[in-house]
Amino acid sequence: MIIRHKKILIILSLFLATFLLYFVSLGSYALMEPDEGRYVEIPREMLESGDYITPRLNYVHYFEKPPMLYWLNAISFKLMGQNEFAARFATASLAILGAMSVGILTGTFIGFLGGVLSYVITVTSLLYYAIGSITITDMPLSAFMTIALVAFFIAHKKESRIGYLAFYLSLAFGVLTKGLVAIVLPAAIIFCYIVLTHQWKLFYKSLYIPGLILFFSITVGYFYTVCAKNSDFFYFFFIREHFLRYTTKIHSRYQPFWYFLPIIPAGMVPWTAFLPSIFSKNGLRGDTEKDKKHLFIYVSLWFCIIFLFFSFSNSKLIPYIVPCFPPLAVLISANLAKMQEKNTVFGGVKIWLWICNGLLAFALFSFPIICYYLPNGETAEIGKSLFRTGLISSLAIFSMPLLFTILSRKKVKDALIVLCFSSFVFMISLHSLFPAIAEVRTLKFVSEYVNVTCPDDVTLVSYREVLQGLSFYTKKRVLQVEELGELEFGASKPSAKGWFLAKDEFLPLWKGKNKYAIVVRDDMRVDDFFTKGVTYVNKAQVGKYLVFTNFK
């Protein structure tokens, strides 16, 4: 009974720490360009139009992603209002659900301590936390794939029908979040796992009929409906956004094959020092117990296949690699649980802790100082506002090797408790980083200026760039001049006529009687417009943005 109460107390403490980390500051910083502006404007327009099938951005068709995140954000807006907290609530919640599933997986096959450690490692890994604190599709995709892969392994080991239902339901939600990648990657992982472990019966055992019916009812139901309403959805979404995006440089996001190699150790901070222990034979890798051996093979494939898939892709962005962090958390936590069981530290952990965390502490402390000597720019502005953050975070990260070295001499369990506590302290110390970044990458402040100073009948204009968050904060459709960006597909539709213009088409309108306000990031973007007698009546600077109007 005492042990049970102790476990409940630990779980409640973890949830409290997670709440402080993920939710307390969630609405304290403005939406950041360009991604957050995009993923809040689409659900706002869904609520405004009542159409939840055809996604629209700046009131034109936008088929790059399926609607799951838009639906979740629309629900949040309906319940909590159209604000930053509601915009990020679904993403943060899914990040925690993904980490909980990892904790359940490790707890089931490694033990309670392993489950706790894997949960803590996941929620406090730098990249996982960062992506879970903004509203983009990568964390929902990662969460649904994580839940699916956890559900599959537990279902096949425990022969659980509910587990298989959870597997197929999560796959369906993953597909509605970011497309076929949510099937391709789990299928590849499971196929390789079956082959390597020679569990051939799993090929047909995993084809659980009620689960398959559930999966196809959800996915085919939506895609059939949206294709029936939009005949060009199939080609754009399945061919262009899947096959061509992966195999070509159509989105100009090409990076070399090794691009994600440094992202993994950087994203695992403050747990980077424990990565080498994964290869130690004293850990999960060397365990001969059948279930643990299978778990090691499964999560290793989980990491490797996802990592290689995105490394081979011609389209790379840092958030793509987030699904790699949950399996790493399982491997690290299993090894830490082994260290606690044997009351000994292996894998060179102490040395790596001093090296990795020492270097990171130095970088965190010196970064704001260095920024004072950099030329003006986003990096310099962010760094200059982070002196206090740099000091606190550097102390928190440096305390980990110091306390771990001292405490692990007598009892490894005490050292692990301190590691978990320090990791939360370190991540919470980074809360001020988000407002600092948002301040130089948001349209909130210039939008508020427009809302106060411009009359209702003014038409907002974005010149030579697409400003995603302008529509959300002003609740207005924005006229695009000399730039289509990712709205190119929607701009070709009849409903977009008159809202996407070349400079020569817009000039007569600017000189006419209607009221226009051009919002741009700097003067250079409008140098080619205000020439040859073309003038403005008012000019105002709000942060990094400028507002030009043709009226008083």
C-alpha positions as CSV (number, residue, x, y, z in Angstrom):
1,M,0.0,0.0,0.0
2,I,2.9,2.4,0.9
3,I,4.6,1.6,-2.4
4,R,1.3,2.3,-4.3
5,H,0.8,5.6,-2.6
6,K,4.4,6.5,-3.4
7,K,3.9,5.8,-7.0
8,I,0.7,7.9,-7.1
9,L,2.6,10.8,-5.5
10,I,5.4,10.5,-8.0
11,I,2.9,10.5,-10.9
12,L,1.1,13.5,-9.5
13,S,4.4,15.4,-9.0
14,L,5.3,14.7,-12.6
15,F,2.0,16.0,-13.9
16,L,2.4,19.2,-11.8
17,A,6.0,19.7,-13.2
18,T,4.8,19.0,-16.7
19,F,1.9,21.5,-16.3
20,L,4.4,24.2,-15.1
21,L,6.7,23.4,-18.0
22,Y,4.2,23.2,-20.9
23,F,1.1,25.2,-20.0
24,V,1.9,28.0,-17.6
25,S,3.7,30.2,-20.2
26,L,1.8,28.8,-23.3
27,G,-0.1,31.9,-24.0
28,S,2.5,34.4,-22.8
29,Y,4.1,35.0,-26.2
30,A,2.7,36.1,-29.6
31,L,2.3,33.8,-32.5
32,M,5.5,33.3,-34.5
33,E,5.8,33.7,-38.3
34,P,5.3,32.0,-40.5
35,D,4.0,28.6,-39.3
36,E,2.0,29.5,-36.3
37,G,0.2,32.2,-38.2
38,R,-0.8,29.7,-40.9
39,Y,-2.0,27.0,-38.5
40,V,-4.3,29.4,-36.5
41,E,-5.7,31.3,-39.5
42,I,-7.0,28.2,-41.2
43,P,-9.1,27.0,-38.2
44,R,-10.3,30.6,-37.6
45,E,-11.6,30.6,-41.2
46,M,-13.2,27.2,-40.6
47,L,-15.1,28.7,-37.7
48,E,-16.0,31.8,-39.7
49,S,-17.3,29.9,-42.8
50,G,-18.6,26.7,-41.1
51,D,-16.8,24.6,-43.7
52,Y,-14.6,22.1,-41.9
53,I,-13.8,20.0,-45.0
54,T,-12.0,22.3,-47.3
55,P,-9.1,24.1,-45.6
56,R,-8.6,27.8,-46.6
57,L,-5.8,30.2,-45.9
58,N,-6.3,33.9,-46.5
59,Y,-9.7,32.7,-47.9
60,V,-8.3,30.5,-50.7
61,H,-8.0,26.8,-50.9
62,Y,-5.0,25.4,-49.0
63,F,-4.4,21.6,-49.5
64,E,-0.8,21.2,-48.2
65,K,-1.9,19.4,-45.0
66,P,-5.0,17.4,-43.9
67,P,-7.3,19.0,-41.3
68,M,-6.6,17.3,-38.0
69,L,-4.6,20.1,-36.4
70,Y,-7.1,22.7,-37.9
71,W,-10.0,20.8,-36.3
72,L,-8.2,20.6,-32.9
73,N,-7.4,24.3,-32.9
74,A,-10.9,25.2,-34.0
75,I,-12.2,23.2,-31.0
76,S,-9.8,25.1,-28.7
77,F,-10.8,28.4,-30.2
78,K,-14.5,27.5,-29.7
79,L,-13.9,26.6,-26.0
80,M,-11.2,29.1,-25.0
81,G,-11.4,31.9,-27.5
82,Q,-9.1,32.9,-30.3
83,N,-5.9,33.5,-28.4
84,E,-2.3,32.2,-28.2
85,F,-3.0,29.7,-25.4
86,A,-5.9,28.1,-27.3
87,A,-3.8,28.1,-30.4
88,R,-1.1,26.0,-28.8
89,F,-3.2,23.9,-26.3
90,A,-3.8,21.0,-28.7
91,T,-0.1,20.7,-29.7
92,A,1.1,20.8,-26.1
93,S,-1.5,18.3,-25.0
94,L,-0.5,15.8,-27.7
95,A,3.2,16.2,-26.8
96,I,2.3,15.1,-23.3
97,L,0.1,12.3,-24.5
98,G,3.0,11.0,-26.7
99,A,5.4,11.2,-23.7
100,M,2.8,9.3,-21.6
101,S,2.6,6.5,-24.1
102,V,6.3,6.2,-24.1
103,G,6.2,6.0,-20.3
104,I,3.6,3.3,-20.5
105,L,5.6,1.3,-22.9
106,T,8.8,1.5,-20.8
107,G,6.9,1.0,-17.6
108,T,5.3,-2.2,-18.9
109,F,8.5,-3.9,-20.0
110,I,11.2,-2.3,-17.9
111,G,9.5,-1.3,-14.7
112,F,8.0,1.8,-13.0
113,L,11.3,3.6,-12.7
114,G,12.0,3.1,-16.4
115,G,8.5,4.4,-17.3
116,V,9.0,7.6,-15.2
117,L,12.4,8.2,-16.7
118,S,11.3,7.8,-20.3
119,Y,8.4,10.2,-19.7
120,V,10.7,12.8,-18.1
121,I,13.4,12.4,-20.8
122,T,10.8,12.9,-23.5
123,V,9.0,15.9,-22.1
124,T,12.3,17.6,-21.1
125,S,14.3,17.0,-24.3
126,L,14.9,20.4,-25.9
127,L,13.6,19.9,-29.4
128,Y,10.6,17.9,-28.3
129,Y,9.7,20.6,-25.8
130,A,10.3,23.4,-28.3
131,I,8.1,21.8,-31.0
132,G,5.4,20.9,-28.4
133,S,5.2,24.6,-27.4
134,I,4.2,26.0,-30.8
135,T,1.3,25.1,-33.1
136,I,2.6,23.2,-36.1
137,T,1.8,19.7,-37.5
138,D,5.0,18.0,-36.6
139,M,4.2,17.4,-32.9
140,P,0.7,16.0,-33.5
141,L,2.2,13.7,-36.2
142,S,4.9,12.6,-33.8
143,A,2.4,12.0,-31.0
144,F,0.0,9.9,-33.1
145,M,2.8,7.8,-34.5
146,T,4.3,7.3,-31.0
147,I,1.0,6.3,-29.6
148,A,0.4,3.9,-32.6
149,L,3.8,2.2,-32.3
150,V,3.5,1.9,-28.5
151,A,0.0,0.4,-28.9
152,F,1.2,-2.1,-31.5
153,F,4.0,-3.4,-29.4
154,I,1.9,-3.8,-26.3
155,A,-1.0,-5.2,-28.3
156,H,1.1,-7.9,-29.8
157,K,3.0,-8.8,-26.6
158,K,-0.2,-8.8,-24.4
159,E,-2.5,-10.0,-27.3
160,S,-4.8,-7.0,-26.6
161,R,-7.6,-6.2,-29.0
162,I,-8.0,-2.7,-27.4
163,G,-4.3,-2.2,-28.1
164,Y,-4.8,-3.0,-31.8
165,L,-7.8,-0.6,-31.9
166,A,-5.7,2.1,-30.4
167,F,-3.0,1.3,-33.0
168,Y,-5.3,1.8,-36.0
169,L,-7.1,4.8,-34.5
170,S,-3.8,6.6,-33.9
171,L,-2.7,5.7,-37.5
172,A,-5.9,7.2,-38.8
173,F,-5.4,10.4,-36.8
174,G,-1.8,10.5,-38.0
175,V,-2.9,10.3,-41.6
176,L,-5.4,13.1,-41.1
177,T,-2.5,15.2,-39.5
178,K,0.2,14.9,-42.2
179,G,-0.7,12.3,-44.7
180,L,0.6,8.9,-45.7
181,V,3.9,9.3,-43.9
182,A,1.9,8.3,-40.8
183,I,1.3,4.8,-42.4
184,V,4.6,4.4,-44.3
185,L,6.9,4.8,-41.3
186,P,5.1,2.6,-38.7
187,A,4.5,0.0,-41.4
188,A,8.2,-0.1,-42.3
189,I,9.2,-0.3,-38.6
190,I,6.8,-3.1,-37.9
191,F,7.8,-5.0,-41.1
192,C,11.5,-4.9,-40.3
193,Y,10.7,-5.9,-36.7
194,I,8.8,-9.0,-37.8
195,V,11.6,-10.0,-40.2
196,L,14.4,-9.5,-37.6
197,T,12.6,-11.4,-34.8
198,H,11.1,-14.1,-37.1
199,Q,7.6,-13.6,-35.7
200,W,5.9,-14.3,-39.0
201,K,2.4,-14.8,-37.5
202,L,2.4,-11.1,-36.7
203,F,1.8,-10.4,-40.4
204,Y,-1.8,-11.6,-40.2
205,K,-2.3,-11.2,-36.4
206,S,-1.8,-7.5,-36.7
207,L,-4.5,-7.2,-39.4
208,Y,-7.2,-6.8,-36.8
209,I,-10.5,-6.4,-38.8
210,P,-12.4,-4.0,-36.5
211,G,-9.2,-1.8,-36.4
212,L,-8.9,-1.8,-40.2
213,I,-12.6,-0.9,-40.5
214,L,-12.1,2.0,-38.0
215,F,-9.0,3.2,-39.9
216,F,-10.5,3.2,-43.3
217,S,-13.8,4.7,-42.1
218,I,-12.0,7.7,-40.7
219,T,-9.4,8.3,-43.4
220,V,-11.3,7.3,-46.6
221,G,-14.4,9.0,-45.2
222,Y,-12.6,12.4,-45.0
223,F,-10.5,12.1,-48.3
224,Y,-13.6,10.9,-50.2
225,T,-15.6,13.9,-49.0
226,V,-12.9,16.5,-49.6
227,C,-12.1,15.0,-53.1
228,A,-15.9,15.1,-53.9
229,K,-16.0,18.8,-53.1
230,N,-12.6,19.6,-54.7
231,S,-11.6,17.6,-57.8
232,D,-8.0,18.8,-57.7
233,F,-7.3,17.8,-54.1
234,F,-6.1,14.3,-55.0
235,Y,-3.3,15.4,-57.3
236,F,-2.2,18.3,-55.2
237,F,-2.1,16.4,-51.9
238,F,-1.2,12.9,-52.8
239,I,1.1,13.4,-55.8
240,R,2.6,16.9,-55.3
241,E,2.8,17.0,-51.5
242,H,3.8,13.4,-51.1
243,F,5.8,11.9,-54.0
244,L,7.2,15.1,-55.5
245,R,7.9,16.7,-52.1
246,Y,10.0,13.7,-51.0
247,T,11.8,13.0,-54.3
248,T,12.4,16.5,-55.7
249,K,13.4,20.0,-54.5
250,I,10.0,21.4,-55.3
251,H,9.8,23.3,-51.9
252,S,13.4,24.5,-51.9
253,R,14.1,22.8,-48.6
254,Y,17.0,20.7,-49.7
255,Q,19.7,19.9,-47.1
256,P,22.6,17.4,-47.3
257,F,22.0,13.8,-46.1
258,W,23.9,14.4,-42.8
259,Y,21.7,17.4,-41.9
260,F,19.9,15.7,-39.0
261,L,23.1,14.2,-37.5
262,P,23.9,17.2,-35.3
263,I,20.2,17.9,-34.6
264,I,19.8,14.7,-32.6
265,P,22.4,15.4,-29.9
266,A,21.4,19.1,-29.8
267,G,17.7,18.2,-29.6
268,M,18.3,15.7,-26.8
269,V,19.7,18.4,-24.4
270,P,19.9,18.0,-21.4
271,W,20.1,14.2,-21.9
272,T,22.7,14.2,-24.7
273,A,25.4,12.7,-22.5
274,F,23.4,9.5,-22.1
275,L,23.2,8.7,-25.8
276,P,26.6,6.8,-25.8
277,S,25.2,4.5,-23.1
278,I,22.7,3.1,-25.7
279,F,25.5,1.1,-27.2
280,S,26.7,-0.4,-23.9
281,K,26.2,-4.2,-23.5
282,N,25.4,-3.5,-19.8
283,G,22.2,-1.9,-20.8
284,L,19.1,-2.9,-22.8
285,R,21.2,-3.9,-25.8
286,G,22.8,-6.8,-23.8
287,D,19.6,-8.0,-22.1
288,T,18.8,-11.6,-22.9
289,E,15.2,-11.6,-21.7
290,K,12.9,-12.1,-24.7
291,D,10.6,-9.2,-24.3
292,K,13.4,-6.7,-23.4
293,K,15.4,-8.0,-26.4
294,H,12.5,-7.5,-28.7
295,L,11.9,-4.1,-27.2
296,F,15.5,-3.1,-28.0
297,I,15.1,-4.2,-31.6
298,Y,11.7,-2.5,-31.9
299,V,12.7,0.9,-30.6
300,S,16.1,0.8,-32.4
301,L,14.3,0.2,-35.7
302,W,11.8,3.0,-34.7
303,F,14.6,5.5,-34.4
304,C,16.7,4.3,-37.4
305,I,14.0,4.0,-40.0
306,I,12.5,7.4,-39.2
307,F,16.0,9.0,-39.1
308,L,17.0,7.5,-42.5
309,F,13.6,8.2,-44.1
310,F,13.9,12.0,-43.5
311,S,17.7,12.0,-44.1
312,F,17.1,10.6,-47.6
313,S,14.3,13.1,-48.3
314,N,15.0,16.1,-50.5
315,S,12.8,18.2,-48.2
316,K,14.2,18.7,-44.7
317,L,13.2,20.9,-41.8
318,I,14.3,20.6,-38.2
319,P,10.8,19.7,-36.8
320,Y,10.6,16.7,-39.1
321,I,13.0,14.7,-36.9
322,V,10.9,15.0,-33.7
323,P,9.5,11.4,-33.9
324,C,13.0,10.2,-33.4
325,F,13.1,11.4,-29.8
326,P,10.6,9.1,-28.1
327,P,12.5,5.8,-29.0
328,L,15.7,7.4,-27.8
329,A,14.0,8.2,-24.5
330,V,13.1,4.5,-24.2
331,L,16.6,3.3,-24.8
332,I,18.2,5.9,-22.4
333,S,15.6,5.3,-19.6
334,A,16.0,1.5,-19.9
335,N,19.8,1.9,-19.4
336,L,19.3,4.3,-16.5
337,A,16.9,1.8,-14.9
338,K,19.7,-0.8,-15.3
339,M,22.2,1.5,-13.6
340,Q,19.8,1.9,-10.7
341,E,19.2,-1.9,-10.4
342,K,22.9,-2.6,-10.4
343,N,23.7,0.6,-8.4
344,T,26.5,1.3,-10.8
345,V,27.1,3.7,-13.7
346,F,28.2,2.4,-17.1
347,G,28.7,3.7,-20.6
348,G,31.0,6.5,-19.6
349,V,28.0,8.6,-18.5
350,K,29.9,10.6,-15.9
351,I,32.6,11.7,-18.3
352,W,30.1,12.5,-21.1
353,L,27.9,14.5,-18.6
354,W,30.9,16.7,-17.7
355,I,31.8,17.2,-21.3
356,C,28.4,17.8,-22.8
357,N,26.8,19.8,-20.0
358,G,30.0,21.7,-19.3
359,L,30.2,22.9,-22.9
360,L,26.4,23.7,-23.0
361,A,26.7,25.7,-19.7
362,F,29.5,27.7,-21.2
363,A,27.5,28.3,-24.4
364,L,24.4,29.3,-22.6
365,F,26.3,31.7,-20.3
366,S,28.4,33.3,-23.1
367,F,25.7,33.5,-25.8
368,P,24.0,36.7,-24.5
369,I,27.4,38.3,-24.0
370,I,28.5,37.5,-27.5
371,C,25.3,38.9,-28.9
372,Y,26.1,42.4,-27.6
373,Y,29.0,42.5,-30.1
374,L,27.0,41.1,-33.1
375,P,25.6,43.4,-35.8
376,N,21.9,44.1,-35.3
377,G,19.7,41.2,-36.4
378,E,17.2,38.7,-35.0
379,T,19.9,36.6,-33.3
380,A,21.5,39.7,-31.7
381,E,18.2,41.0,-30.4
382,I,17.1,37.6,-29.0
383,G,20.5,37.1,-27.3
384,K,20.6,40.6,-25.7
385,S,17.3,39.9,-23.9
386,L,18.4,36.6,-22.4
387,F,21.1,37.5,-19.8
388,R,19.1,36.2,-16.9
389,T,17.9,33.1,-18.8
390,G,21.5,32.3,-19.8
391,L,22.7,32.6,-16.2
392,I,19.9,30.4,-14.7
393,S,20.0,27.8,-17.4
394,S,23.8,27.5,-17.4
395,L,23.7,26.9,-13.6
396,A,20.9,24.3,-14.0
397,I,22.6,22.4,-16.7
398,F,26.0,22.5,-14.9
399,S,24.4,21.2,-11.7
400,M,23.5,17.9,-13.4
401,P,27.1,16.4,-13.8
402,L,28.1,17.8,-10.4
403,L,25.3,16.4,-8.4
404,F,25.1,13.2,-10.4
405,T,28.8,12.5,-9.8
406,I,28.5,13.1,-6.0
407,L,25.2,11.2,-5.5
408,S,25.9,8.2,-7.7
409,R,28.8,7.2,-5.6
410,K,26.4,5.9,-2.9
411,K,23.0,5.5,-4.5
412,V,22.3,5.8,-8.3
413,K,18.6,6.2,-7.6
414,D,19.2,9.5,-5.8
415,A,21.3,10.7,-8.6
416,L,18.5,9.9,-11.1
417,I,16.0,11.8,-9.0
418,V,18.2,14.9,-9.1
419,L,18.7,14.5,-12.9
420,C,14.9,14.5,-13.4
421,F,14.5,17.6,-11.1
422,S,17.4,19.4,-12.8
423,S,16.0,18.7,-16.3
424,F,12.7,20.3,-15.4
425,V,14.4,23.3,-13.8
426,F,16.6,23.7,-16.9
427,M,13.7,23.6,-19.3
428,I,11.5,25.9,-17.2
429,S,14.4,28.4,-17.2
430,L,14.1,28.6,-21.0
431,H,10.5,29.9,-20.8
432,S,11.7,33.5,-21.5
433,L,13.3,32.3,-24.8
434,F,10.0,32.0,-26.5
435,P,8.8,35.6,-25.9
436,A,12.2,36.8,-27.0
437,I,12.0,34.9,-30.3
438,A,8.3,35.8,-30.8
439,E,9.0,39.5,-30.3
440,V,11.1,39.6,-33.5
441,R,9.0,37.1,-35.4
442,T,5.4,38.1,-34.8
443,L,2.7,40.2,-36.6
444,K,0.7,40.7,-33.4
445,F,2.0,44.2,-32.6
446,V,1.7,45.7,-36.1
447,S,-1.7,44.0,-36.4
448,E,-2.9,45.7,-33.2
449,Y,-1.6,49.0,-34.6
450,V,-3.6,48.5,-37.8
451,N,-6.7,47.5,-35.8
452,V,-6.6,50.7,-33.8
453,T,-5.5,53.2,-36.5
454,C,-7.2,51.9,-39.6
455,P,-10.9,52.2,-40.4
456,D,-13.0,49.1,-41.0
457,D,-13.2,49.7,-44.8
458,V,-9.4,49.6,-45.2
459,T,-7.9,46.8,-47.4
460,L,-4.7,45.3,-46.0
461,V,-1.9,44.7,-48.4
462,S,1.1,42.4,-48.1
463,Y,3.8,43.4,-50.6
464,R,6.4,40.9,-52.0
465,E,5.8,38.5,-49.1
466,V,3.1,36.4,-47.5
467,L,2.4,37.5,-43.9
468,Q,0.6,34.5,-42.4
469,G,-0.5,36.0,-39.0
470,L,-1.9,39.3,-40.3
471,S,-5.3,37.8,-41.2
472,F,-5.6,36.1,-37.8
473,Y,-4.8,39.1,-35.7
474,T,-6.8,41.6,-37.8
475,K,-9.6,39.2,-38.9
476,K,-9.3,40.5,-42.4
477,R,-8.5,39.1,-45.8
478,V,-5.1,40.3,-47.1
479,L,-4.5,41.5,-50.6
480,Q,-1.3,39.9,-51.9
481,V,0.8,42.0,-54.3
482,E,3.9,40.6,-56.2
483,E,4.0,37.4,-54.1
484,L,2.0,34.2,-54.1
485,G,4.2,31.9,-52.0
486,E,2.5,28.8,-50.8
487,L,-0.9,30.4,-51.8
488,E,-0.1,29.9,-55.4
489,F,-2.4,26.9,-55.8
490,G,-5.3,28.8,-54.1
491,A,-4.6,31.9,-56.1
492,S,-5.4,30.1,-59.3
493,K,-9.1,29.6,-58.2
494,P,-11.9,31.9,-59.4
495,S,-12.6,32.8,-55.7
496,A,-9.2,34.4,-55.5
497,K,-9.7,36.8,-58.4
498,G,-8.7,40.4,-57.5
499,W,-6.8,39.3,-54.3
500,F,-3.5,38.4,-56.0
501,L,-2.1,41.2,-58.1
502,A,1.0,42.3,-59.8
503,K,2.5,45.7,-59.0
504,D,1.1,47.3,-62.2
505,E,-2.4,46.0,-61.4
506,F,-2.3,47.4,-57.9
507,L,-0.9,50.8,-58.7
508,P,-4.2,52.2,-60.1
509,L,-6.0,50.9,-56.9
510,W,-3.5,52.6,-54.6
511,K,-4.0,55.9,-56.4
512,G,-7.8,55.5,-56.4
513,K,-10.3,56.5,-53.7
514,N,-10.4,53.2,-51.8
515,K,-8.3,52.9,-48.6
516,Y,-5.3,50.6,-48.5
517,A,-2.6,49.9,-45.9
518,I,0.6,48.1,-47.0
519,V,2.3,46.1,-44.3
520,V,6.0,45.2,-44.9
521,R,9.0,44.2,-42.9
522,D,11.3,46.9,-44.2
523,D,11.6,49.8,-46.7
524,M,13.6,47.6,-49.2
525,R,10.5,45.6,-50.0
526,V,8.6,48.6,-51.3
527,D,11.5,50.5,-52.9
528,D,10.3,49.5,-56.4
529,F,6.7,50.6,-55.6
530,F,7.1,54.1,-54.2
531,T,8.8,55.5,-57.4
532,K,7.9,57.8,-60.2
533,G,5.4,59.9,-58.3
534,V,3.8,57.1,-56.4
535,T,3.6,58.3,-52.8
536,Y,2.0,57.4,-49.4
537,V,0.1,59.6,-47.0
538,N,1.3,58.1,-43.7
539,K,4.2,55.8,-42.7
540,A,4.5,54.2,-39.3
541,Q,7.0,51.8,-37.9
542,V,5.8,49.1,-35.4
543,G,8.7,46.9,-34.2
544,K,10.2,45.3,-37.3
545,Y,7.3,46.2,-39.5
546,L,6.3,49.3,-41.5
547,V,2.8,50.4,-42.4
548,F,2.1,52.7,-45.4
549,T,-1.3,54.1,-46.1
550,N,-2.9,56.1,-48.9
551,F,-5.3,57.9,-46.5
552,K,-5.0,60.2,-43.5
